[in-house]
Amino acid sequence: MNDFVSTYLLPALLMVGQSLLLLVTLLLTVVLAWRVRRGAAALLLPYLAWVCFASFLNLQIVQLNPGMDGVAGSGAAVRVQL
């Protein structure tokens, strides 16, 4: 496996995937807890909002760094033409 891919791309994709998995399981927990005890589910709502915000930020980091996908050149050197 390419060192660049294993060093930069996979951690970024795993970061986004882990955030989305946390978001889905937390949403499911809130929905199920709402049926049993609404107060407990209400206490999870600020955490759900924070996880949504953090997931959005993580996704933006990945989207705003298009050169981190390993496709655009080797990245070993930057050539400046004078």
N, C-alpha and C positions, 0 to 999 in steps of 0.2 A: 504494500500500500504506500502511496506517495506520502512523504513526510509532511508536506504542506496540508494535505487533506486530513491526515490523522491529527495534526496539531491544531488546525484552525477551523476547518469546515465541520467536522463531526461534532466537536464540542458546541459549536453554534447551533447546529440542528438539534442536538440533544437538549440544549438549553431551552429552545422554543418548544420542543416536544414535551419536555418535563413540565414546563409552565402550563401548557394546554391540558396535560393530564391532571395536574393539580387543580386547575380551574374546573374541569368536568367533575372530578370526584368531590370537590368542595360544593359545587352547585347541587349535586345529587345528595350530599349530606344535609345541606340546608333544606332541601325539599322534603326529605324523609323526616328530619327533625321537626319541621313545621307541623307535621301531623301529630307528633307525640307531645312536644312541648314548645310552644311558640316563643317563649322567652329565650330558650337556649338557641333556637334558630335565629332569633333577632340579634343575639350577641355575635353570631358568625357573619352577619352582613357587612360590618366594617372590614373584616378580614377578606371577605369575598371581593369587596371593592378594591382593596389593596392588591390582591392577586390579579384582578383584571388590569389594573394600572401597570403593575410590574410586567405582566405578560405583553402588554402593548409596548412598553419600553424595550423589552427584549426583542420583540419582532421588528421594531424600528431600527435597532442596532444592526440586525442582520440585513434588513433591506437597505439601509444607508451605507453599507459597506459592500458594494457589489464586487469589488476586487478580491474579496475573501472567499470566492467560490472555487478558486484554483484553476479557472479556465483561461483567464486573461494573462498569458505569458507565464514565465517561470518565476518572476518576482525576485530573481537573484540580483539584478542590477537595474538601475534607472539610467537610461541613456538620454543625454541632453545633446541636441544637435545645435552647433553654433554657426 
